[in-house]
Amino acid sequence: MAPALSPDFQSVAIRQIRGLEIAGILKRRGAEALAGFCRENRLGDAKLYGSIAELAKNVDVIALYVPNYCRVEVMEEVVAAVKAGAGLKGVIIDKPLARNMKEARRMVELAREARLLTAYFENQIFMKAIQSRRAQLLPVARTMGPLTLTRSAEEHGGPHEPWFWDPTRQGGGVLLDMGCHSIAVGRHVLTPPDKGLLFLQPVSVSADLGLLKWGQKKWREKLLKDRGIDYSKTPAEDFATGMITYRNPETGQIVKSQFTDSWMFEKQGLRLFMDGMGPGYAFEINTLVSPLSVFIGDVAAEAIADQESALEKATASRGLLAVQYNEADLYGYTDENQDMLDSFTAGRNAMLSWDYGLEIQRLVMASYLSAERGKTIDLTDKTILAELDSYVPAIQQGKGAAQLLHAG
């Protein structure tokens, strides 16, 4: 396995899996440090390569952990390497598949052209809490009927990398960055356990976006200073919420999935929250509820060098802190890598293929279209579906000021 650039969670997750190693890394910013981590933790040779073509000759699978704006270009290089003789088996991409439907469809076409197995990494579906919930409630659901409402949220104080904040490079704001998680896991949770991933038929979506914190003058100036991104000119949303309605094609039952995502969560740190309700039963997941908590008083706070040592996206280094001692496993990164390994070894796509990622991309784009037009989008309308294939949100085009900015 060879990530172009592996986030900490992925390398920590791989450390927990037998039979998977990081054999090579594309030489770019952070590669030396990552290679050192891999060797220290016996995760593989982690050799540095200067090009995709060179990398592809020496690994079995390439993981495209690259910014959204260059994914198509990098994938084209992967396909060229395969055509030149590289013996790749498969390719991984982390959510989202691309910035819009045109790019997402191109990614799928390229993978097919090269006959590569695909894995779409949507870690929240692989969370052990999500999978355990399904197993625990299966007898109840069979008797009482499946869930009819779910609510999903991912929230933190904002991304680390400047390109995430730039809607023209990232593809939008928090809706594309994190809303894709909430939309995917919401649909998954509502799907009857014995049915396929795309069993439920999307009926409609209604969404609303806001620039609630990072549009204020004080915070715009901080963002410009710290990240070099000017939200007075090309803003992206820091808040997104919406409701997607699905129909069970066998029973006609209508079910709903609500999503809420933000870059202005100022509590302990990253929070994933999901709950669901069915006839006579319910579940709830909150990653800020931990079996371990610590207290750091003012006098000791200066000893904490890294406030994120306890929790991803933590915003405080003192007081009562929730500690998640294995976040990579908690958030599903370990299990998505295990699924990829098992699937690719067996010669099949991962549980979540790039075709699945394409469907999630469509729902995200429909959410942008709903917010942009201020109305519910009919997902059974063939004209709308055709429009989504070429739709690029105004925010993604860098023209979101009229939609998002207010005085202040």
TORVO-567132 format. One record per atom (N, C-alpha, C, O): residue in three letters; x, z, y. Coordinates in steps of 0.05 Angstrom, whole numbers, plus 5000, padded with zeros to 4 digits. Each point is the difference from the previous one (the first is absolute). Example, Ala and Ser with C-alpha at 12.3 -4.5 7.8 and 13.67 -1.06 7.14 Angstrom:
BEGIN
ALA526451564886;ALA498250005024;ALA501850005024;ALA502150135000;SER497249735021;SER501650015024;SER498550145022;SER501050045022;
//
This chain:
BEGIN
MET501750004976;MET498350005024;MET501850005025;MET502050135000;ALA497249725020;ALA501749985024;ALA498349995025;ALA499149795009;PRO500650445004;PRO498650005025;PRO501749865022;PRO502450045001;ALA496249815016;ALA501449905024;ALA500650235019;ALA502150015012;LEU496150184989;LEU500450245015;LEU498150214988;LEU497649975003;SER503450244985;SER498350194986;SER499550255017;SER501950135008;PRO495649934998;PRO499450255014;PRO500850244982;PRO500349984976;ASP500050255037;ASP500750244985;ASP498250064976;ASP500950064978;PHE496549925027;PHE498050064979;PHE500549824975;PHE499750104978;GLN500949655026;GLN500449824977;GLN502450084984;GLN499950004975;SER502350055038;SER502450084985;SER499750274986;SER501050034978;VAL497650155035;VAL499550264987;VAL498149964977;VAL500350144979;ALA497849685023;ALA498149954978;ALA501549884976;ALA499550084978;ILE502249735028;ILE501549874978;ILE501850204985;ILE500549974976;ARG500450235038;ARG501650214988;ARG498450154978;ARG501250124982;GLN496249865019;GLN498350144981;GLN499049834977;GLN498350084984;ILE502849675014;ILE499149814979;ILE502349914983;ILE502149935009;ARG497450084965;ARG502049904981;ARG499949694998;ARG497849895001;GLY504549994996;GLY500049714995;GLY499949835025;GLY499749764998;LEU500450365025;LEU499949855025;LEU502450085017;LEU500550245004;GLU500949565006;GLU502350065017;GLU500149815024;GLU498949784999;ILE502550315021;ILE500449835024;ILE502849864996;ILE502150125004;ALA497749634988;ALA502549854993;ALA501349885024;ALA502449975001;GLY496049965019;GLY501249875024;GLY498350045024;GLY497650064999;ILE503749925024;ILE498650045026;ILE501049795019;ILE502449935001;LEU495849955014;LEU500849815020;LEU501550145023;LEU499150215009;LYS503149684999;LYS501750135020;LYS498849975027;LYS500149795012;ARG498850434998;ARG498950015027;ARG500050295009;ARG501050174986;ARG497849885037;ARG500250275011;ARG498950214980;ARG497849974989;GLY503850245007;GLY499250214981;GLY500849964972;GLY499750184983;ALA501349585010;ALA500649944972;ALA502350164989;ALA499850094977;GLU502249965039;GLU502350164990;GLU499150284993;GLU500850114979;ALA497650025038;ALA499150274995;ALA498250014975;ALA500250184984;LEU498149625013;LEU498249994977;LEU501649964975;LEU499450134979;ALA502649695021;ALA501749964977;ALA501450264992;ALA500350064976;GLY500750095044;GLY501250254994;GLY498250204987;GLY500750134981;PHE496849885028;PHE498050184988;PHE499549924971;PHE499850174983;CYS499949575012;CYS499549904973;CYS502250074981;CYS499550094977;ARG503049885032;ARG502350064982;ARG500250304995;ARG500650094978;GLU499050075043;GLU500250294997;GLU497950104981;GLU500550204986;ASN497249675014;ASN497850104983;ASN499649834975;ASN498050024986;ARG504149825007;ARG500049844975;ARG497549834998;ARG498849994978;LEU500549875043;LEU497749825000;LEU500849714995;LEU498349835000;GLY504250124996;GLY501049734995;GLY502449945016;GLY501050165016;ASP500249604980;ASP502449925013;ASP499549955030;ASP501850045016;ALA495849884991;ALA499349955028;ALA502149845015;ALA500950085022;LYS499949694966;LYS502049835013;LYS498749875025;LYS497649935000;LEU504050035020;LEU499149875025;LEU500549704999;LEU502149914992;TYR495849945015;TYR500249715000;TYR499349895027;TYR498450115015;GLY502949674992;GLY499849895027;GLY497649825005;GLY499449935022;SER499349984956;SER497849825003;SER498050044978;SER500650114979;ILE496949795026;ILE497950024979;ILE500849834976;ILE499650094977;ALA501749685027;ALA500849834978;ALA501950144982;ALA499849984975;GLU502150165037;GLU502150144984;GLU498750244986;GLU500650054976;LEU497650095038;LEU498750234988;LEU498349924976;LEU500050134979;ALA498549655024;ALA498149914979;ALA501449924974;ALA498850014979;LYS503849925023;LYS501549934976;LYS500850244983;LYS500749974977;ASN499150275035;ASN501150234987;ASN498050224994;ASN500850224992;VAL496649735011;VAL498050204995;VAL497749884985;VAL499849754997;ASP498450424993;ASP497649904986;ASP497649985018;ASP498349824997;VAL501550365022;VAL497750025018;VAL501050055028;VAL501950155004;ILE496849725015;ILE500750055029;ILE497650145013;ILE497749914997;ALA502850315017;ALA498050145015;ALA500449935029;ALA502150055012;LEU495849845000;LEU500249915028;LEU499150225019;LEU497750005010;TYR504150194995;TYR499450215019;TYR501249915027;TYR501950125010;VAL496849685001;VAL500949895026;VAL497750005019;VAL497750024992;PRO502949975034;PRO497850005021;PRO498049784995;PRO500749784990;ASN496950265019;ASN497849814995;ASN500649725011;ASN499249804987;TYR502150195036;TYR500349745013;TYR501949814987;TYR500149765006;CYS501650344975;CYS501949834986;CYS499549974971;CYS501749904985;ARG495950195005;ARG499550004971;ARG499749724989;ARG501149944978;VAL497649885036;VAL499749734990;VAL502749874998;VAL500749874980;GLU500950165041;GLU502749885000;GLU501750104978;GLU501449844987;VAL498650425008;VAL501650124978;VAL499049904973;VAL501549944982;MET495850055015;MET498949904974;MET500749714995;MET500549924977;GLU499649925044;GLU500949724997;GLU502949994990;GLU500749824984;GLU500950365025;GLU502850024990;GLU500150084971;GLU501649904984;VAL496650285008;VAL499850084972;VAL499349774982;VAL501249954979;VAL496849905030;VAL499149764984;VAL502249794998;VAL500449884979;ALA501050085043;ALA502349815000;ALA502150094980;ALA501249834986;ALA499350435012;ALA502050104981;ALA499149964971;ALA501649934983;VAL495850115012;VAL498949954973;VAL500349714993;VAL500849934977;LYS498649895041;LYS500249714995;LYS502949924996;LYS500649804986;ALA501350355025;ALA502849954997;ALA501250124974;ALA502349974994;GLY495950174991;GLY500950104974;GLY500050304997;GLY500750104978;ALA498750065042;ALA499950294997;ALA497850084980;ALA497849905001;GLY502950284981;GLY498250074979;GLY498250245006;GLY499750184984;LEU499149825039;LEU498350225008;LEU497550014982;LEU498949794992;LYS500150465003;LYS497550034985;LYS497750055018;LYS497849904995;GLY502650255026;GLY497850075017;GLY500850085028;GLY502450025006;VAL495650045010;VAL500550085028;VAL497950205008;VAL497749994993;ILE503250215023;ILE498450225010;ILE499749975030;ILE501949925014;ILE495850154996;ILE499750035029;ILE498450255006;ILE498050064986;ASP502850085035;ASP498550235008;ASP497849915019;ASP500249805013;LYS497650354988;LYS497749935017;LYS500949975029;LYS502050135007;PRO496749715010;PRO498149804992;PRO501449754991;PRO502549985003;LEU496149844985;LEU501249764989;LEU501349835023;LEU502149884996;ALA496650115027;ALA501049855022;ALA498550095026;ALA498750205000;ARG501649645021;ARG498750075026;ARG497249895002;ARG498350125014;ASN501149664972;ASN497449885002;ASN499549844974;ASN501749994983;MET495949895015;MET499349864976;MET501749764994;MET500649944977;LYS500149915043;LYS501649764996;LYS502750084988;LYS500949874981;GLU500450335030;GLU502550094989;GLU499750124972;GLU501649964982;ALA496350205014;ALA499550124974;ALA499649794979;ALA501050034978;ARG497449775028;ARG499549794981;ARG502649854993;ARG500549924977;ARG501250045043;ARG502649874996;ARG501750164981;ARG501449894983;MET498650385019;MET501550174983;MET499149974971;MET501649984982;VAL495850015014;VAL498949974973;VAL500849734988;VAL500849984977;GLU499049815040;GLU500749734991;GLU502949984992;GLU500749874981;LEU501050265035;LEU502949994994;LEU500750134973;LEU501649904985;ALA497150335010;ALA500550144975;ALA499149834976;ALA501349994980;ARG496449885023;ARG499049824979;ARG501949764996;ARG500649924977;GLU500349975045;GLU501849774999;GLU502550074984;GLU501049834985;ALA500050415018;ALA502550084986;ALA499450144973;ALA501850084985;ARG495649945008;ARG499150124975;ARG501150284997;ARG501050084979;LEU498850075042;LEU501050285000;LEU497650194996;LEU497949975011;LEU502650244973;LEU498250224998;LEU499950155027;LEU502050015014;THR495750104992;THR499850135026;THR498950294998;THR498550064982;ALA502450105037;ALA499050285002;ALA499550055030;ALA501849975016;TYR495750114990;TYR499350075027;TYR499950315001;TYR498350124987;PHE503649995027;PHE500350295000;PHE498150135020;PHE500450005025;GLU497450104965;GLU498150175015;GLU500150274987;GLU498550064981;ASN503250115030;ASN500650254986;ASN497750194997;ASN499850154980;GLN498349855039;GLN497950204999;GLN498249974976;GLN498950204990;ILE500749565000;ILE498449964976;ILE501350134976;ILE498750084981;PHE504049955020;PHE501550114978;PHE500350315002;PHE501350124983;MET497749995038;MET500350295003;MET498850154976;MET497849934991;LYS503650264998;LYS499050144977;LYS497450145005;LYS498350024982;ALA501350075043;ALA497450125007;ALA497749804997;ALA497850074991;ILE502749685018;ILE498049794997;ILE499449944971;ILE497749974992;GLN504450004992;GLN499649934972;GLN498850234985;GLN498349964982;SER502550295024;SER498950244986;SER497050035007;SER498450084983;ARG501049865042;ARG497250025009;ARG498349824983;ARG497850074992;ARG503249685004;ARG498449814984;ARG499650104972;ARG497749984989;ALA504450124998;ALA499750104973;ALA498250244998;ALA498450024982;GLN501850165037;GLN498450245000;GLN497149955004;GLN498350134987;LEU501049675030;LEU497249955006;LEU498849784983;LEU497649945004;LEU503949944978;LEU498949784984;LEU497550084985;LEU498149855000;PRO501850384985;PRO497650064986;PRO497650045019;PRO497749934993;VAL502850195030;VAL497850045020;VAL499049745010;VAL497649955002;ALA504349875005;ALA499249745011;ALA498549834980;ALA498149865008;ARG502650164967;ARG498549854979;ARG497150104998;ARG498249844994;THR501450425010;THR497350114998;THR498449975025;THR497749935000;MET503650135023;MET498650015025;MET500149745017;MET498449965017;GLY503649884976;GLY500549755016;GLY502550035016;GLY500950225005;PRO500349555004;PRO502550015014;PRO499750115029;PRO497850045010;LEU504550015002;LEU500150095028;LEU498649805018;LEU500049764995;THR498850345026;THR498649825019;THR501250005028;THR499449835016;LEU502250384990;LEU501250025027;LEU502850114997;LEU500450204985;THR501549685028;THR502750115001;THR501149985028;THR499349825015;ARG502450374992;ARG501350015027;ARG503050034995;ARG500950184986;SER500649655027;SER502950004997;SER501450005027;SER499149875019;ALA503050294983;ALA501550015025;ALA503050034995;ALA500850144981;GLU500849735036;GLU502850055001;GLU500750045029;GLU499449835017;GLU502050384990;GLU500650065028;GLU502750135002;GLU500850174984;HIS500749755037;HIS502450145008;HIS500649945029;HIS498449875013;GLY503950224997;GLY500649975028;GLY501049735010;GLY500449965024;GLY500249864957;GLY501049745007;GLY502449924984;GLY501450174989;PRO499149565008;PRO502249904984;PRO502750065011;PRO500350075024;HIS501749904959;HIS502850055008;HIS501349755013;HIS501550035019;GLU497949744970;GLU501549765008;GLU498549855023;GLU497649985000;PRO503949925020;PRO498849865023;PRO498249774992;PRO497949965013;TRP502849884966;TRP498349774994;TRP497250074991;TRP498249845003;PHE501550404986;PHE497350094992;PHE498150025024;PHE497649954997;TRP503550125026;TRP498450035024;TRP499449745013;TRP498149985017;ASP503349814977;ASP499749745013;ASP497949834984;ASP500549924978;PRO497150045034;PRO497949864985;PRO500649714993;PRO499049904980;THR502849975035;THR500749734993;THR501849984976;THR500049804985;ARG501650415011;ARG501850004976;ARG498750144976;ARG500349914978;GLN498450315028;GLN498750154978;GLN497449874991;GLN499350004976;GLY499349875043;GLY497549874993;GLY497550155011;GLY497849914997;GLY502750315017;GLY497950165011;GLY501050285005;GLY502350045006;GLY495950154992;GLY500850285004;GLY499450164975;GLY500749924977;VAL498050315026;VAL499650184978;VAL498149884979;VAL500250084976;LEU498049745031;LEU498149894981;LEU501549844978;LEU499550044976;LEU502349795032;LEU501649854980;LEU502050174987;LEU500549984975;ASP500850205040;ASP502150174989;ASP499050204979;ASP501150034979;MET496750115028;MET499050214982;MET497149964991;MET499250104979;GLY499249755037;GLY497349944992;GLY499849854973;GLY498150034985;CYS504049815010;CYS500049854974;CYS500150204977;CYS498749954979;HIS502750285024;HIS500050214980;HIS497150104995;HIS499050014978;SER499850085044;SER497450134999;SER497849814989;SER498350094985;ILE501949665023;ILE498049804991;ILE500349964970;ILE498149994985;ALA504449985006;ALA500549954971;ALA499250244983;ALA498749964980;VAL502150285028;VAL499450234983;VAL497050065000;VAL498950104981;GLY499849855042;GLY497150045002;GLY498549824980;GLY498250094986;ARG502649665014;ARG498749814981;ARG500550084971;ARG498349994983;HIS504250095012;HIS500850084973;HIS498450234990;HIS499050014977;VAL500750195040;VAL498550244992;VAL497149954994;VAL498850114982;LEU500049705034;LEU497249944996;LEU499449834975;LEU497850004989;THR504349865002;THR499749814977;THR499550164974;THR501550184994;PRO496449764991;PRO499550134975;PRO502449994982;PRO501349794999;PRO499450434987;PRO502550024986;PRO500549784979;PRO502249934994;ASP495649964995;ASP500349804979;ASP499949715010;ASP499749824984;LYS500550155043;LYS499849745011;LYS502749915013;LYS501850175004;GLY498549585001;GLY502449895012;GLY500450085029;GLY498150105013;LEU504349864997;LEU500750095027;LEU498349885021;LEU499450135020;LEU499849624977;LEU498449865020;LEU497149964992;LEU498749815008;PHE500450374975;PHE497249994989;PHE497950025023;PHE498249845000;LEU502250345018;LEU498050045022;LEU500249765019;LEU502149905006;GLN495550015003;GLN499949775018;GLN499850105029;GLN498150145007;PRO503849785010;PRO499850085028;PRO497649875014;PRO499549764997;VAL499050405017;VAL497549915014;VAL500549985030;VAL499349795012;SER501850415000;SER500450005029;SER502150205008;SER500750184984;VAL500349795040;VAL501950195011;VAL499450045030;VAL499449815014;SER500750444994;SER499750075029;SER502350185007;SER500450214988;ALA501249715033;ALA502450155006;ALA500250045030;ALA498949855016;ASP502650364992;ASP500550065028;ASP502950085003;ASP501150154983;LEU500249755038;LEU502850075005;LEU500350135027;LEU498349965018;GLY503850204985;GLY500550135025;GLY503050035005;GLY501650014982;LEU499150025043;LEU502750075008;LEU499750265016;LEU499850005025;LEU500150234961;LEU499150255011;LEU502350175011;LEU499750145020;LYS502649864966;LYS502350165010;LYS502149825012;LYS500850045023;TRP500149764963;TRP502349845008;TRP499349805022;TRP501849855009;GLY495850145000;GLY499249845023;GLY500150155026;GLY499949885021;GLN500350394977;GLN500350165025;GLN502749955012;GLN502049974986;LYS498150045041;LYS502449935014;LYS502550164990;LYS502149884996;LYS497650385001;LYS502250174992;LYS501149914973;LYS502449984996;TRP495849964985;TRP500949934973;TRP500949714998;TRP501749934984;ARG497149905033;ARG501049725001;ARG502950005009;ARG501749854990;GLU498950315030;GLU502850025010;GLU501950114980;GLU502349904997;LYS496850294988;LYS501750124978;LYS500549794979;LYS502249974990;LEU495749875002;LEU500349804980;LEU501949785010;LEU501749904984;LEU498250035041;LEU501849805011;LEU502950105000;LEU501849854993;LYS498550405014;LYS502750125000;LYS501250034972;LYS502349944996;ASP496150164986;ASP501050074973;ASP500149764981;ASP501849984984;ARG496349835019;ARG499749784981;ARG500449735012;ARG500349804986;GLY499750185041;GLY500349755013;GLY497549824998;GLY500249765004;ILE497550364991;ILE497549864998;ILE498250075024;ILE499550235005;ASP499549575009;ASP498450045024;ASP497149964995;ASP499049784999;TYR499550454998;TYR497249984994;TYR498349955025;TYR497549974998;SER503750015025;SER498549915023;SER499749705000;SER498349895015;LYS503249974968;LYS499949714998;LYS498949904973;LYS498249844999;THR503050274979;THR499149914974;THR499450244982;THR501650084983;PRO496150055022;PRO499350244985;PRO498949944972;PRO499149784994;ALA501150434989;ALA498749994974;ALA498450264998;ALA500550195014;GLU497549804968;GLU498350234996;GLU501450244987;GLU501649964982;ASP497850285027;ASP501150244987;ASP497850154985;ASP500550214988;PHE497149685013;PHE497750124986;PHE498249784989;PHE499549805014;ALA499750234961;ALA498249804988;ALA498050144981;ALA500850194985;THR496849735016;THR498050114982;THR498049784994;THR499649825015;GLY499150214962;GLY498149794992;GLY498550074974;GLY500750204987;MET497449645007;MET498450034976;MET499849734986;MET499249805012;ILE501550204962;ILE499749764984;ILE497850054979;ILE500050204986;THR498149615013;THR497850024981;THR500549814977;THR500749775004;TYR498850334972;TYR500449854975;TYR497450004984;TYR498350185003;ARG501449624980;ARG497749994982;ARG501049994971;ARG501949854994;ASN496950314989;ASN500549984971;ASN498549754990;ASN497550005001;PRO503949804989;PRO498749754992;PRO498250034976;PRO498349824995;GLU502150394989;GLU498350034976;GLU497550165006;GLU497849944989;THR502350265029;THR497750175005;THR498849965027;THR497750085005;GLY503749785013;GLY499049975027;GLY500550245018;GLY499349995023;GLN501850224966;GLN500550255015;GLN501949955024;GLN502149874997;ILE497150235026;ILE501749985024;ILE501750255002;ILE499050224998;VAL503649755007;VAL501850225004;VAL501649955025;VAL500349775008;LYS500850445003;LYS501449985026;LYS502750154999;LYS500350214988;SER501649675026;SER502750125003;SER500750015029;SER500149805014;GLN500550444996;GLN500750055027;GLN503150045002;GLN501150134983;PHE500149755037;PHE502950045004;PHE500550105028;PHE498749925019;THR503350254984;THR500950105026;THR503050034999;THR501150134982;ASP500349765038;ASP502950015000;ASP501050035029;ASP498849895018;SER503450264985;SER501050045028;SER502950055000;SER501250094981;TRP500049855042;TRP502850065007;TRP500250225020;TRP501850015016;MET496350184983;MET500150215020;MET499250274988;MET499050185013;PHE501649854961;PHE499450244985;PHE502250215006;PHE502349964993;GLU497050255020;GLU502050205010;GLU499950264985;GLU500850215010;LYS498349794965;LYS500050244984;LYS502750014984;LYS502149935011;GLN497850164964;GLN502550054986;GLN501749754996;GLN502550025001;GLY496349764995;GLY501549754994;GLY498149804988;GLY497749995006;LEU503449834977;LEU498449804987;LEU497850134984;LEU500450184984;ARG497149725020;ARG497850104984;ARG498549764987;ARG499249815014;LEU500550214960;LEU498249824986;LEU497550164992;LEU500350214986;PHE497449705022;PHE497550144994;PHE498149804987;PHE499649785011;MET499250304967;MET498049834987;MET497850184989;MET500750224989;ASP496949715014;ASP497850134985;ASP498049804992;ASP499949775010;GLY498450314971;GLY497949824990;GLY497750154990;GLY500250234991;MET497549655011;MET497550134991;MET498449814982;MET499649775006;GLY499450344972;GLY498349864982;GLY497550174996;GLY499750215012;PRO498449694972;PRO497650164995;PRO500550254984;PRO500350004975;GLY499950235040;GLY500450264987;GLY502950084997;GLY500550204987;TYR501449665024;TYR502850074998;TYR501649895023;TYR499149835015;ALA503450284988;ALA501749915023;ALA502950074993;ALA500650154981;PHE501249755035;PHE502950074998;PHE501250005028;PHE498949885019;GLU503450254984;GLU501550005025;GLU503050034995;GLU500850154982;ILE500849695032;ILE502950014998;ILE501150035029;ILE499249855018;ASN502650334985;ASN501350055026;ASN503050064995;ASN500650224989;THR501249605018;THR502850054993;THR501350215017;THR502350084994;LEU496450035026;LEU501150225015;LEU499450274987;LEU500950215010;VAL497549794969;VAL499650244985;VAL502150014978;VAL499949844981;SER502050345021;SER502350014982;SER500250274987;SER499250205012;PRO501849814963;PRO500450274988;PRO502450155012;PRO500450234994;LEU501149635023;LEU502350135013;LEU499749995030;LEU499649785011;SER500850445003;SER500150005029;SER502350195008;SER500650194986;VAL500649755037;VAL502150175010;VAL499450075029;VAL498549865014;PHE502750364996;PHE499750075028;PHE502750015013;PHE501950134990;ILE498449735033;ILE502550005015;ILE499450125028;ILE498449885015;GLY502750344991;GLY499650135026;GLY501749875022;GLY501849844994;ASP497650235031;ASP501449885022;ASP503050054999;ASP501649825006;VAL499250424985;VAL502850075000;VAL501649844979;VAL502449965003;ALA496249944976;ALA501349854979;ALA499749705003;ALA501349854986;ALA497050065033;ALA499349725001;ALA502449825006;ALA500149774991;GLU501850335024;GLU502349835007;GLU501749934976;GLU501749825001;ALA497950334977;ALA501649944976;ALA498949764985;ALA501349904981;ILE496350015026;ILE498849774987;ILE501049745013;ILE499249945022;ALA502549924963;ALA501149755012;ALA498049774998;ALA500049825017;ASP498450184962;ASP498249774995;ASP497250104995;ASP499450124979;GLN498849845040;GLN497350104998;GLN498549864978;GLN497950104991;GLU503049675000;GLU498649854979;GLU501050084972;GLU499349874980;SER502450335018;SER501050094974;SER497850124983;SER500250004975;ALA497750105037;ALA497850124985;ALA497749804995;ALA498750014979;LEU500949805040;LEU497749824998;LEU500549755016;LEU500950025023;GLU498549754966;GLU500249755014;GLU498450005026;GLU497850105001;LYS503549805021;LYS498749985026;LYS499450285012;LYS498250025017;ALA503150194974;ALA499550265011;ALA500650015030;ALA501949875009;THR496550285006;THR500350015029;THR500950275009;THR500350055025;ALA500350134957;ALA500850275008;ALA502150114981;ALA500149924976;SER501750255034;SER502050124983;SER499850314999;SER501850144991;ARG495949965019;ARG499650294999;ARG497150064996;ARG498349825001;GLY501150434994;GLY497350084993;GLY499549984971;GLY501849994984;LEU495650015008;LEU499249984972;LEU500049704992;LEU498449855010;LEU503450074971;LEU500349724993;LEU499349964971;LEU500750154982;ALA497749645014;ALA499549914972;ALA502449854990;ALA501149835014;VAL499750224961;VAL502249874988;VAL499149854975;VAL498850114982;GLN501749635018;GLN499549844976;GLN502749934988;GLN501549845011;TYR499150284966;TYR502749994989;TYR500649744985;TYR502249954992;ASN495749885003;ASN500549744987;ASN498149805012;ASN498049914987;GLU502550025038;GLU498149825014;GLU499949724988;GLU497949884999;ALA504350034990;ALA500049734988;ALA498049994977;ALA498649804996;ASP501350414988;ASP498150014978;ASP497150065010;ASP498149884991;LEU501750305028;LEU497450075011;LEU498549765011;LEU497649974995;TYR503849865020;TYR498849775013;TYR499749754982;TYR498949805009;GLY502050224966;GLY499649784981;GLY502349814997;GLY499749804985;TYR502650245028;TYR502249814998;TYR501249994972;TYR500849794991;THR499450444997;THR501150014973;THR498349844980;THR501149844985;ASP496450205016;ASP498249874981;ASP499749705005;ASP499649854981;GLU500650065044;GLU499849715005;GLU502549864990;GLU499949784990;ASN502450355012;ASN502549894988;ASN499950004970;ASN500949814987;GLN498050405001;GLN499750014971;GLN498249774990;GLN500549874980;ASP497350095034;ASP498149794993;ASP501349735002;ASP499749834982;MET501950125039;MET501449755003;MET501949964977;MET500149784988;LEU501450425005;LEU502049984979;LEU498649944973;LEU500949814986;ASP497050335008;ASP498649964974;ASP498849725000;ASP500149864979;SER498750055043;SER498649745001;SER502049774998;SER499649824985;PHE502550195032;PHE501949785000;PHE501549984973;PHE500649784991;THR499950454997;THR501450004974;THR498249874979;THR501049874981;ALA496450165022;ALA498149884981;ALA499349715008;ALA498449874986;GLY502850035036;GLY499549735007;GLY497549945015;GLY498949785000;ARG500050425013;ARG497549975015;ARG500350115029;ARG501850155005;ASN496349765012;ASN500050115027;ASN499550305000;ASN498850104980;ALA502050045041;ALA499350285002;ALA497050045003;ALA498649815005;MET500550434992;MET497250065003;MET498949895026;MET497849895000;LEU503750145021;LEU499349885026;LEU501849765005;LEU502450045006;SER496649724991;SER501549765004;SER499849915030;SER498650135015;TRP502849664992;TRP499949905027;TRP497249885005;TRP499249995023;ASP499449914957;ASP497349915004;ASP498250235009;ASP498249965016;TYR502350284973;TYR498550235009;TYR500750065029;TYR498250065016;GLY504349924991;GLY500950055028;GLY498749805019;GLY499450085023;LEU500149684968;LEU498749805016;LEU497150085007;LEU499149965022;GLU499550164959;GLU497350095004;GLU499950245020;GLU498250015017;ILE503750174981;ILE500250225019;ILE500649895028;ILE498950105020;GLN502849704982;GLN500649875025;GLN497549895014;GLN499750035024;ARG498649864960;ARG497549885011;ARG498250225012;ARG498849965021;LEU501050274966;LEU498450225010;LEU501250115026;LEU498550085018;VAL504149944983;VAL501350095025;VAL499549815023;VAL499450085022;MET500949664972;MET499549805021;MET497150005009;MET499449975024;ALA498750084957;ALA497250025007;ALA499550245018;ALA498349995018;SER503250224978;SER499750245016;SER501049955029;SER498750085019;TYR503549774983;TYR500949925027;TYR498049825014;TYR499550045024;LEU499349784961;LEU498149825012;LEU497550155009;LEU498949945022;SER500250254963;SER497750175007;SER500650155026;SER498350005018;ALA504050134984;ALA500750155024;ALA500349825024;ALA499250075022;GLU501949704974;GLU500549815022;GLU497449895011;GLU499749975024;ARG498349994959;ARG497449895008;ARG497950215006;ARG497949945011;GLY502750304980;GLY498150225005;GLY497549984984;GLY497850075009;LYS502449824967;LYS497649974983;LYS500850014970;LYS502349974993;THR495650084991;THR500550014971;THR500549714990;THR498749815008;ILE503350174974;ILE500749744988;ILE498749974973;ILE500450184982;ASP498249605013;ASP498649954975;ASP502049874981;ASP500849775004;LEU500050374976;LEU502049904981;LEU498849834978;LEU501549924981;THR496050035020;THR498749814981;THR499649735013;THR499149814987;ASP501650175038;ASP499749755015;ASP502549824996;ASP502250075007;LYS497449704980;LYS502249824994;LYS501449905025;LYS502549955000;THR496150035022;THR501249915025;THR502050215010;THR502149945009;ILE497150324989;ILE501750225008;ILE502550014982;ILE502250035010;LEU497449944964;LEU502350014982;LEU502049775006;LEU502450044998;ALA496549735008;ALA501849775007;ALA501550065026;ALA502349935003;GLU496350205016;GLU501350075026;GLU502250204996;GLU502149985013;LEU497550214969;LEU502150204995;LEU502649884990;LEU502150115004;ASP497749674982;ASP502449884988;ASP502049915022;ASP502449984994;SER496649965029;SER501849915022;SER500050195024;SER501349955020;TYR497350274977;TYR499750195023;TYR502550165004;TYR501250114982;VAL499749915044;VAL502250175008;VAL498950185022;VAL499349905021;PRO500650364974;PRO498850185020;PRO501449985027;PRO502449955002;ALA496150095020;ALA501149985027;ALA502350215003;ALA502049945013;ILE497750294975;ILE502050215001;ILE502649894988;ILE502250055010;GLN497649824967;GLN502349884986;GLN501449795017;GLN502449964999;GLN496049905017;GLN501149795017;GLN501350125026;GLN501249855015;GLY498650414988;GLY501150125024;GLY498149995023;GLY500850035024;LYS496649934971;LYS498049975020;LYS497950224999;LYS497649965006;GLY503250284985;GLY498150214995;GLY499450185025;GLY498550194997;ALA502849755026;ALA499650175023;ALA497150035008;ALA499050225006;ALA499549554995;ALA497350015009;ALA498250164981;ALA498150125009;GLN502649884966;GLN498550154980;GLN500750304999;GLN498250164994;LEU504349905012;LEU500950284995;LEU500650175024;LEU499650245000;LEU501449635022;LEU501050165022;LEU497850105019;LEU498149855006;HIS502250395003;HIS498250125020;HIS501750135022;HIS502450044996;ALA496450035025;ALA501650145022;ALA500950274990;ALA498550134985;GLY503849955024;GLY501050274993;GLY502949994994;GLY501250214994;
//
